[in-house]
């Protein structure tokens, strides 16, 4: 995918799609959304991480940097294969506006277990062969992940550092015994991941055939309780008991006066460098197999990252520590070729971060909601943008444009209203128009802004542990007008087919 070509897209996570089974997935509604994007002249669909969700239902705290979320495995294709009867919803069904992870997760896992049993009982030889071949090609990450999941289930969800010593220290005899004893559970998790990859490949092919590219999202850090950390604890800042002395976070900023203490273990970059960043190369290779480009989260952490003492309850007491820098990205490029990466260069950005971004040739991000807090020299204002950037009205961490307008101060509102020629009724379209008309090569707007939704529909509020990542839309909220207007703005700004103007 060429990030230097003028294009437009929409930010919507898979879980936010409509559908009858409690959470958006890779099924018919995802394919329908691709059709809607194409009809509106959009050539980019940006999503959030597709890895399994972690604490707080966050896709940025996953048990694996490689695996796909079981919740995104659509049930309709399993029914079509004859591996699953048409699912009966639990009493009362599922709400359409929010994902209730506590209810949805066990129900969907149960459906997948039923399908797995049917698959291994009477699947066609062609499907069995495809499954076996896929497991062999993905074994470099799959074997550790499925064993990790089986062991987690066998130990009632306990964190891996609380497992018996032979297992947490990965003694070969103990691991071999676990693979024998947990063979059926291991086989189940292999099946789930094969279904995810198969469905994802079909969705990506459908999108690409219609001129829609997929932009993924790669978190910089991994969760402490993860297959990655368990498989290679030597690559992380962990002590003899596998506990971190320091953790990841960010210093105080506009989102939080205390900063954000994320709690992820930090990398031993010296050890990763000694292996020529082999783990990262494998991770990025998989990301590029699943998406046409990806946003790399917290890009500034590769220049310098905020190291927080693990004993600190907030991130205030952290310090900056140098990251791996350009040598890291050079190693990736040597192994993988040109990298279609968007650098998430938000937060406390210092000259070394800008130099790294520009030295790598990655576009950065420009958020319009950040543009009106001071004066006309603000770098987020459209007249300050550069082509090598991606402009957003807001991201998954921001309020919706209408929610933002309702909560900003009077001075900021007057400035924004004057610049955008906007008022409360149309500020979302004014923000989208400003993004489309920017010289930035890429313009992306959240689906909530396309639909003109208020702050109740926000995806995430950084620094809050609960109540996030659950928003969903319904097709009844869309109708014909949002796609038509979005198509007009896209066409008029040279980001989509000019024929959408009707001329």
Order of alpha helices (4+ residues) and beta strands (2+ residues): beta-alpha-beta-alpha-alpha-alpha-alpha-alpha-alpha-alpha-beta-alpha-beta-beta-alpha-alpha-beta-beta-beta-alpha-beta-alpha-beta-beta-alpha-alpha-alpha-beta-alpha-alpha
